[in-house]
Amino acid sequence: MNTKHTKQRVEFGDFQTPPSLAREVCALLADTDLSPSSILEPTCGKGSFLDAAIRAFPDAISARGFDYNPDHVQVAQTMLANHPNARVECGDFFSVDWESVLCKLPDPILVVGNPPWVTNATVGSLGGANLPQKTNADGLRGIEAITGRSNFDISEWMLRKTMGWLEGRIGVMAVLCKTSVARKVLHFSWSENAQIESAKVYRINAIEEFGASVDACLLIVRFNPGSRSVECDVYETLHAAIPSTRFGMWKNRIVADVEAFDRLSSLCSDGLVGWRSGVKHDCSRVFEISRKQNTLVNGLGEQVSIEADVVYPLLKSSDVVHGRGPRKYLFLPQRSMAESPLDLEHSAPLAWKYLLSNSDMLNNRRSSIYRKRPPFSIFGIGPYSLTAWKVAISGLYKELRFSKIGPHDGQPIVFDDTCYLFPCDSEEECDVLYELVTSSAATDFWLSLVFWDSKRPITAKLLNLLDLAALAKNSTSGHLFRGD
């Protein structure tokens, strides 16, 4: 395998559109009332998509294609040599003077394409330069940027730009992208009051078409001055005639099922913050410990001798989902964010010695979240972590499966940061909470919001949108349950 070519393919997200898929997409577009005067593909690759679009719309008077890779451009030029209105040239998406290009393309305009399926973090890790200028257009807070929410798909930035080109014009954007990217760009455009007439998502099999294990789709967005649609129909295949569901905006929030959420919107609240994430430590070989007979052993296979009162039974996502008891223990160098692991030097000298012996690994944790904290710090820890009773759920599995969790051998159970927990003061309170969150009304409410194709579909933010007080009140009165 050519390592250089592989690196370039990853850096540029270079998944060429299969000609059969390009033809299928353009046939779908041609079955609508779309009749473009001009066609543009900003990242045309070897030209299969642009060729299919020109064949589907032979009356278009202009077709332009651009690509960063000169070898791809040469292939595309050869393929399109018999199309007199087609022109393909080298051009980096991030540096082309698009305003100059677009002003020469008459409406209606069709923008087609398959922009790169790669994130800025991946490009950066390869030392690549295929990146837009860095901004914080979404206004992310520092902690959100630090913990990963600022990592974005290059295609998301490109599609935002593309949709901006069509603002105030009559046109259609039809692109292949990750389903999560489609939602993000629509959410952004809806928030900006973009002049969108309609939006549709058609799911595609990315494994079959590209050999890529991601949820992908064809996103079709129609623009028309004066329009303000904030909903998107979702079709399960390119051949589906009827949408399976519809997602959209509700008070600046994107919801997965507009119809279901409308029925349950009275349960939505941003006020109560009860759900919390588990402990974040980013060094499992040091902090996660197994008990073998009467000996503690860390992830390095070393025997560990530390004080018992800094070690707690641990549940991870798979444990919560499968109803298992603790298989490991977690060493907690602090019990709240107000405490410092440095205090262990006096309160737990064996634990302190253990930290020092593993200082190289702990100091090399890559996340910048630790940089301004005392050495050996962890996150996601507080009094809520150490209550005896909790209701918990995994954030990774694609199901709403809650568990009632009590003490283990007289100790409170803690969770890793792939789980979410709601602390309870007693078993009785835990029973009431468990009954509420597993009710049909709660399930329907969260299902109307959750997107299962997300990397982490369940989050504390999602869980905290449910107003438990309103749910309890409506449960008592018999309202809002499935079938009512």
N, C-alpha and C positions, 0 to 999 in steps of 0.2 A: 504493500500500500504506500502511495506517495504521501509522506507526512506533510509536506508543504501544501499540497493540494487539499488534503484533509483539513488542515488548519484554516486555509482560505475559505473552504466550504462552510466550516463552523462559524468563522468570523462574519461572513456575509450572509449567513442563513440561506445558503444557496441550494434550495430545494426546487429544481426546475419543474414547472407544471407539465404533467403528462399531456400530450396532445389530445388524447381521448377525453380527459377531464376538461380541458380548455374548450373543446367542441361542445361538450355536454352543457357547460355553464353558458356558453354563448347561445346555444339553442334555447335554453331556458329564457334568456333575456329576449331573444327574438320572438318568443311566443307572447310577449307583452306588447303594449302599444308603443314601445320604445322605438324611436327612429332617429338615431343620432346623426348630426351633420359632421361631427368630428370625433375621433377616437384617440385617446392618449394612454400609453402605458409607461409610467415613470421608471419602472425597474423591469424591463422586458425580457431579460435573460436571453435565451436562444430564440425567442420570438413565437413560440407556439400559441400563447394566449393572444398576442396581437394578430397573428395570422387567422386564428379562429374568429376573432371579433370582426375583422375585415370581411371574411367570407360570410358571416352571419348578417352583416350590414353593408352590402355592396354599394349602397347609395351614399355612404359617407364620403364627403369631399376631401377630407384630410385625416391622415393617421400618422401619429408620431410615437416613436419609441426611443427610450434612453436606457443605457445600462453602463455600469461602472467597468465591467470586464470587457476589454477589447476583443477577446476571443469569442465571447458570446455575441457581441455586436456583429462580428463578421459572419457568424452562422446565421443570425437573424436577417442580415442584409441579403444573404444568398437566398434564404427561404422566401423573402418578400420581394424579390427582384421583379416579379411579374405583376406586382400591385403598383400601378403608376402613382397612386396617391399616398403611398407609404414612404416614410423616411425614418431610418434608424441611425442613431449616432451615439458616440461615447458621451457619458455625462454622469457625474456623481450626484445622486439625489440631494446631497447636502450642500452642493455648491452651484447647481444649475440655476440660471435666472428664470425661474418659473413664471414670473409675471410677464416677461417678454414672450415666453412660449405660449402662454394661455391667451394672451390678448389677440393672437393670430388664429385661434381656434374658435369657430362659430358655434353657437348654441343650436340645438341641444348637444351637449358634450357627454361622451361616455368615457369614464376613467376606469380601466380594468387593470388587474394585476395580481401579483402574488409577492408582496413585500417580504423582506427577510424575517425568518422565524428564529430570532436570536435576541437575547437580552443584553443590555449594556454591561452587566457584570461578566457575562461570558466573553464578550469582546475584550473587555479590560483585562481579564485573566490571561488572554492570549497575547496581550500587548498590541492589540489591533487599534486602528484609528477610524474604523467605520462607525463613527458616532456623531450625533448632533451636538451642538453647543449645549452645555449643561445649564438647565434652569430649574426652578421649582414652581412650575405653572400651577400645580395643585395646592400649593401652600402647605405642604406637609410640615408638621411640627418636628423638631429635632429628633425626638425619640422615635418617631415613625420612620424618619429617614435612616436613622442609625440601625434600626432593627429590620430593615429590608423593604419597607413599603415603597421606598424611592427607587428600587430596582425595577426597570421597565423594559418592555419589549421595544426593540428598535422600530418594529412595524407600527406600534401604537403612536409613536411620535410622527412617523410618516403619514399615517392615516389621518391624524389630526390636521396636519398640514394640507393633505389632499382635500379633506372636507372643507377646510377654510377656503381653498381655491373655488369651490362650487357655491359658496355663500353668495346669494344675490344673483345667481345664474340658474338657468334651466339645465339640469343634467342629472346623471346617475353615476354613482361609484359602485362598482361590482368587484370585490376583491376576495381572495382566499386568505384566511388568517386564523389564528387561534380563537376559539370561541370566547375566551376570557378577554382577549384584545377587542373583539367586536363589541362586547358589553362596555368596556372602558371608554372606547372612543364615542360610542353613542351617549353614554352618561355625560361625558365631557361636553359634547355638542348640545345635548338637551339642556344642560346647565347654562350654556352660553346662548340659549334661545336661538339656536341655528334654525334656518328656514328649511326644515325637513318636511317633505310631504308624506313620506312613508319609509319604513325600514323593515327588512326581512332578513332572517338568518336561516340558511339551509345547512343542516349538518352533513359533513362528509366523513368518510373513513380515511383518516390520515395514515394509518398503518398500511392500508391497501394502496393508497395513491402515492404516498411519499416515504413509507417506511419510518414514519415519525410517530412516536407514542404520545400523542397529544390530542386533546379535543379540538377539532377544527371545523371550520364552516365556510360557506360562501356568504358574505355580507353584501346585501344590496341596499343602498340608500339613495332615495330619489329626492332631489332638491327642486324647490319651486318658490320663487319670491312670495312672501306673505304667509307661507305655510308654517305651522308650529306643532307638528305631531310629536308626541313624546312616548310612543309605544312601538314595539317591534314584534312582529309575528315570527314564531319559530316553527320550522318544518323539519321533520325527522330525516328526510332524504331530499335529494334534488328532484325526485319524481313525485313527491307528496303534493296533493292538490289542496289539502286543508291543513292549516297550522295546528300543531298539537297544544300549543300554549302561547301566551303573549306576556312579555316582560315590558317594564316601562318605568316611568318616573312617578313618584308620589312625594310631594313636598321635598323635592331635591334629593330624594332617596330612591335608589333603583330597587325594584321589587321583582321577584322571579315570576310571579303569577298575579297579574293585575286584578283579574276577576276575584280570585280567592282573597287577596289582600283587602280589596274594597269591603268585603263582607266582615273582615276581622280587624279593620283599622282602628277600632276603638280600644284594642288591646295594646296599641303601640305607644311606647313612652321612652323618652331619653333620660328620664330623671333618676331612676333607681340603678345603682351599680352594685349588684350582688355577686355576679359571676366573675371569677378571677382565673387567671392562668396559673398553671403549676410552676414549679421551680425551673429557672433557666440557669444552666451552669457551663455548658459548652465544653465539658471535659469529663466524659463519663468514666474514663479509665481511672480517674482519681476519686471522683465524688460518689460513683455508684459501686456498691460493695456487696459481695455475696457472702453468705454464711455457709461454710462447709464444716459439718459437725460442730465443733465449738470454736472454729477459727474464722476470722474475717479475712476475705481475700479480695483485692481490688481487680480492676480490669487489666492490670499488667501481670496478673498472676502472683502478686506479692502478698505476703501476710501483712495484715494491718493491725496495729495496736493503738487504739484511741479510746477515749472515754465513752461510755455507753450513752450518756445523755446528749451526745451530739449526733447520734445515728438513729434514723427513723425508717420504718418500713415504707417501701416505695411501690407505687403502681404506675405503669406506663400505659400508653394507649391500648396496646393489644391486651393487656391485663384487664382493663376496664371493659372493653368490648366483649371479651370472652368470659367475663365473670370469674377470673382467677384471683387468688389471693396473692400477696406480695411474694415475689421471687428474689427481690433484691432489697438492699437498704440504701438510704441516701445520707451521706455525711453533710450536715448543715453547719458551715462555719459561722453562720449568723442566723438569728431568728426573726429579724426584721430589717428593713432598709436603713433604719436608724442605727443599728448596731454595726460594728466593724469586726472583721475576722481577726484584727490585730489584738483584740481583747482576749483571744484564746491563749496568748502567751502566758497569762496569769491564771485564767479560769480553767483551762484545759490544756496543760502543757504537752500531753502526748499528741493531741490533735494538732497543736501548733508545730510540733516537731515533724509530724506527717506532712503538713502543708509546706514546710521549708524543704523537705526532702523531694517534693514534687514541684518546686517553685519554677523550674525552667518550663515545664509543660503549662502551668497555670499562667505564667506571665506571657506566654506565646499564644494565648487565645486570641483569635483574629478579630473578633467583634469589637468595634470601637466603643461599645456600650460600657466596657470595663475600664476605659482609660482614665476617667476622672474619679473612679471609686478606689477605696483602699485595696491593697493587694489581696488576692484570693476571694474577692467578692462574688456573690451570686445575685440573681435577680428573681423577681416573682415570689418573694418571701415576706411574710407578715403574720400577724396574729391569726388571720383567716386560714393560713396554711396548717395551723396546729390545733384547730378545733377537733373534737373527738368524732363528730358526725358531719357528713357532707353528702351532697348529691353531686355526682361527677359524670362527665361525658368526654369521649375522645374527640379531638379536633380533626383527626385524620381520616376516619372511616366515614363512608358515605351513607350514614344512617343516624337517625335520632334515637340512640339507645342510651338511656340514663341508668345510672346505678346508685343504689343507696349504699354508702360506705361508712362503716363504723370502726372502732378501735381494733388493733391487732396486737394481741398479747399485752393489752393494757396501754398501748401507745397509739397516738393519732397517726393515721396514714397520710403520707405526702405524695404528690404527683409530679411527674416531669412536665415540661412546658408544652407537650403535645396534648395535654388534657386541660379541661376547665372544671372548676369546682364552685359550689355554692356552700359556704360554711353554715352550720346549724349549731344552735346552743344546746340541743337535746335530741334524743332519738325521736321524741314525739313531734318536734318541729320538723325533723328530717322526713318523717312519714307524711306529714301534711304537704311539704314541698314536693316530695316525690310524686304524690298523687296528682298535684297540680300540673307539674311539668310533663307528665306522661298522659294527661288527658287529651281527648281528641281535639279540643279547641286549641290547646297549646301546640300540638303537633301540626294542625292545619295552619296555624299562624306562622310557625317557623318554616314550614314547607313553602309557604307563599313568598318567602324571602330568600331562601337558600338556593345557591347555584352549585349543584353537586359536581360540576366539572372544575371547580376552583381547586387550587393546590391544597388549601385548607378550608373546606366548606363551612365548618363550624368554628366560630370565633366568639370570644367574650362579648364583642360589640354586638354581634347578632343575637346572642342569648339575652343580653341586657335590654334588647328592644321590647321584650315582653313585659308588660305591666302586670306583675303578679297580683297586686291588690285588685286591679280591674278584673283579672281572670278569676280570682277567688269570689268576687262579688257576683260575676255572671255565672259562675259554676253553681253557686248557691241558689240562684234564681232560675237555673236551668237553661240559660240562654247560650248561644254561640257554639253549641256542640254539634258535631257532624250530623247532618240530617235535619237540623232545625230550620 
